[in-house]
Amino acid sequence: MTIKAANEECLARIQDGTAVWVDIRTARDVLPDLADRTVFHAGPPVTWKNMCGPMRGAIIGASMFEGWAKTADEAVAIAEQGQLKFHSGHDHHAIGPMSGIITPSMQVNVVRNDRFGIDTHSTLYMGIGKVLRHGAYDETVMQKLRWMNYELAPLLRRAVQQAGGIDIKSIVAQAVQMGDEMHNRNKASNVLLLTALAPHLVATGERSDVVRALQFIDQAGHFVLNLVMAGCKGILDAANGIPDATIVTAIARNGCETGIRVSGTGDRWFTAPAPMIEGVYFPGFGPADANPDLGDSSITETIGLGSMAMAGAPAVVEYVGGTPEFAVDTTMKMYEITAAEHKTFKLPSLRFRGTPLGIDIRKVVKTGITPVINTGIACKRAGVGQIGAGLTAVPMQCFERALEAFAAARTSTPV
Amino acid sequence: MTIKAANEECLARIQDGTAVWVDIRTARDVLPDLADRTVFHAGPPVTWKNMCGPMRGAIIGASMFEGWAKTADEAVAIAEQGQLKFHSGHDHHAIGPMSGIITPSMQVNVVRNDRFGIDTHSTLYMGIGKVLRHGAYDETVMQKLRWMNYELAPLLRRAVQQAGGIDIKSIVAQAVQMGDEMHNRNKASNVLLLTALAPHLVATGERSDVVRALQFIDQAGHFVLNLVMAGCKGILDAANGIPDATIVTAIARNGCETGIRVSGTGDRWFTAPAPMIEGVYFPGFGPADANPDLGDSSITETIGLGSMAMAGAPAVVEYVGGTPEFAVDTTMKMYEITAAEHKTFKLPSLRFRGTPLGIDIRKVVKTGITPVINTGIACKRAGVGQIGAGLTAVPMQCFERALEAFAAARTSTPV
């Protein structure tokens, strides 16, 4: 196949993919590779030795949640002794923001790309601040985790089932026209999700539980994010593994390395050291406290959201820094490295132009422009949590390495 | 007082006003002038003889709802015989979109400007299409009206009271940053309202009633509008009646005439024939079916929303016509006739500049630019309902007459 034809097939699959929140399940029941003492994490594969503080913190919390350890010290000990197995969630239809830790007893969202028969899984969003995904694991975090897992999740499950599924792609399409870029600004999408869910929650839940759930989803602010992430991955996974396609199908960071996947080279990761983030810090924190770029949430940029859709979300600059003009400039720059425009996600401020879609590794290398990422900043010390938000970029090395590998695999035709 | 000082006082009162939805009450209990067989209507005062089709239609429906008439013919007869009294709602702390009909048995929202101790009242929003405010009164309309009045309203009342009031001004401030201009685009504000209301609905209502209420508010799309209108009026009424102030405090249309009020001349109306609307028609309708400009909803423009805030709501052009650039141009033009910028309603697309606030009759007359209005189009025949949406402008005559009267009253100092 020519690169052109391969990319067209790849892009068509991304455009046509669907994302419907169909269920919430216990992770071990839907993720067969998530055996006991197995941990899925964000980004490309990484060993305990190389893991960053927040990822270690989240694993400590998850180990206590699972009962594998009683204390943080015990959790560190079993990890150091090699008693835990670590896998990239990306290799197993799973995804999570920041450390992206998923262990067998956790409840996970099931988001379906029914056009291509792919289910993708993500944990439930816990809120901002001191939360597991940022490596916090004190008793308040553990209590919240247990409430979400054993009380909130069953309630949401009944509602989602009664609703016959909730169309996440449709919510994203509306929210992109309401100032969300879907990575750090999810204000519209979160209330749209709540609006879709509320009648079914009411119909299936106990009054006091429903009140608490509604208030939690509203106050968490970004509850929709983990569903959107699973939706993005399910759509992009359907477009992965097309020989000769040069479109990026995943961008993910484990806090130590940033990695990308390219459709033509399938599941192989092309990595480089994770960069730091330029951003706005919460009071009391600064760059010296910051962890390098972390998390799977850059799957939003991979599908034409996040920084790609920033022109439609000028208010996000209040959170990640910059000016409204910078937001427009960022999107405009991203059109230079993408192969198409999204036919469902449209930016009113750019005359309803589709968001930049399909990062082409050839264009990145040729222009020297790498994808921008809007992201949260985790404290590099385990146990602290989120300390800010800002902007970073995927290292050029990832694309150079990917292009080399792509060219090497494609001996017959010049790139 | 100098005009400058008077306008500053007027603008400060508008900026500082509040709008909290505190209650729902039966109209006769909170509107002492709304006696039996009395009807409040939109816009400046108008007689039955001069009333447009949709306003007559709404009065027919309201007369049957009140039991004053059994049939449409009977309703017309009692109106023609002078058995009904008509008052402009604006003169009685009441407001309504389109025909704006309020009769004694109707449930009305109570929206409080607690900074200045003013309660303003509006009917509950019925949805789009065939509805009372557009002059429709068939049995489906009457049934819906009864359900809203006797089932939905009491449910909402308990929720609003349990919430301790819902801050409408805060919802507007958020929604203006989410693509709403608050007159014809209320997508974000409506779901934000629903999000604020939902837990209290659940806590106080019966399950099946709550489900129905949540679905109705979501599907009605603009349920929030009537609350916003009451909020705008309550804030502007507090700024009315300041001698020497040249700021417009009301714009309202009765479908026959458009009228404005100016702070310095108090409750006096300055009117001109209501213009037609340039717009987008629903299938099957065209300009020949259209009624001239109608309704109190232009109170949103009066406070710096609607067309004034259009730069932040490019998606509204899909509804009222035009291009996203036109939306920005409209707001920019409105800065030329306003005296200030809103300190709470900010437009991300204009670098968080406040919306144009305080229409100054001197600037309108001097520049020849009159305020644009984003609005729905009613069918001129009673009983049909909404047939489109579009843009119009307040006639220049209103401002010329207001300025003449203002100057005449102010003999000592030149305008």
Interface residues (C-beta under 8 A of the other chain):
Chain A: Q174 Q177 M178 G179 K187 A188 V191 L192 L194 T195 A198 P199 V202 A203 R207 V210 V211 L214 Q215 D218 P314 A315 T323 P324 E325 P348 S349 R351 F352
Chain B: Q174 Q177 M178 G179 K187 A188 V191 L192 L194 T195 A198 P199 V202 A203 R207 V210 V211 L214 Q215 D218 P314 A315 T323 P324 E325 P348 S349 R351 F352
